[in-house]
Amino acid sequence: MNLLVLHGPNLNRLGQREPEIYGTWTLEEVDASLKHLGVELEVNVDAHQSNHEGDLIDRIHTAQNDGFSGIVINPGGLTHTS
């Protein structure tokens, strides 16, 4: 099974932007943790981050053709800016 994880705007700043609120983990650490869990569950995890809503939508539209069985969206800034 292939799973696509999409991270929205500002999540590339994790670990740097207000770590007292958002924590010290970087997006790379979050993705590594997800991929490690994926190995345990026999799921291939591919993560993608963009600050552009259209890029995320384009990725959703191509996910099935690229062999993904599911998508998890971590919307980040989309929850209050889009």
Secondary structure, DSSP 8 states (H G I E B T S, - for coil): -EEEEEE-TTGGGTTTS-HHHH-S--HHHHHHHHHHHHHHHT-EEEEEE-S-HHHHHHHHHHHTTTT-SEEEEE-TTHHHH-
